[in-house]
Amino acid sequence: MITPIIIVAIIILLALALVFMFNNLVALRNRVDNAWAQIDVQLQRRNDLIPNLVETVKGYAGHEKSTFQAVIDARSASVSARTVDEKAAAENQITSALRQLFALAEAYPELKANTNFLDLQGQLAGTEDKISYMRQSYNDTVLNYNNAIQTFPGVVVAGIFSFKPRENFDAIIEAETPPQVQF
């Protein structure tokens, strides 16, 4: 009589453990999705600021078409990117193009004194800081999620319910090098 009760108790405990692990993985996956949504908000904000910035700079340096085109092309790539890897590549391209644009502004003292340009530059710098912070937060969340689905016993539950690893949102080293400015 005691043996069937013990077997039922073990089955119930295993079922509860399975439910707990599944719910934990769902919560971690949802945190990753939320962290990505927060990055997306900041990326959209930056994409919305870029056309205004380009137009402001065009008023002072209209003959620098290749620099403007690089910024516009990078923004277009960012808007059309869908996956984390595509977004990361596009965002690094934007960062590089914006650095060139700001380096160009150094050659135009009137532009550097323009309040609209300074305001846009400040907003963009603040947005870049938020993107950097959100990227770090996203990558930390991805680390927690990936650890949960790749370690025992989570790997068993993740395999049964098809939880897949997520990619980090990494910066490309080349985007971190400052542009060369020559006068």
C-alpha positions, 0 to 999 in steps of 0.5 A: 500500500505504501509503495503506490503512494510513494510512486505517485508522490515521486511522479507528482514531484517530477511533474511539479519540477518539470512545470517549474523548470518550464515556467522559469525558461519561459520567464527567461525567454520573455526577459530576453524578448523584453530586453530586445524590445528596449533596444529596439525602442532606442534604435528607432529613436536614433533612426528618427534623429538621423534625418534631422541631423543630416539636414542640419549639417547639409545646410552648412556642408552641402558638398559633402554628399558621400558622407551624407549618403553613408549615413542615409545608407546606414540608417536604411540598413538599420530600418530593414534589419530583422535579426540580432546579427543584422541589427548589430551590423547595421548599428555598427555601420550607423555608428561609423557613419555618424562618427564621420559626420561629426568629424566633418562638423569639426571643419565648420565652426558655424555648424558647431555653434548651431543650437539645432545641431548641438541639440540633435548631437546631444540627443543622439549622444544620450540615445547612444548611451542608452543603446550601450546600456541596453545592449549590455543589459540584453547580453546579460539577459541572453547569458542567463537564458542560454545558461538555463537552457544549456545546463542540466536539468534545463537542457532536458526541458529546453530540448523537449519544448524546443527552446533555442539559444539566443545571440548576443548583440555584439559591437564590431571592433572595427566600428570602435576605431575613430575616423581619421580627420585631416585638414 
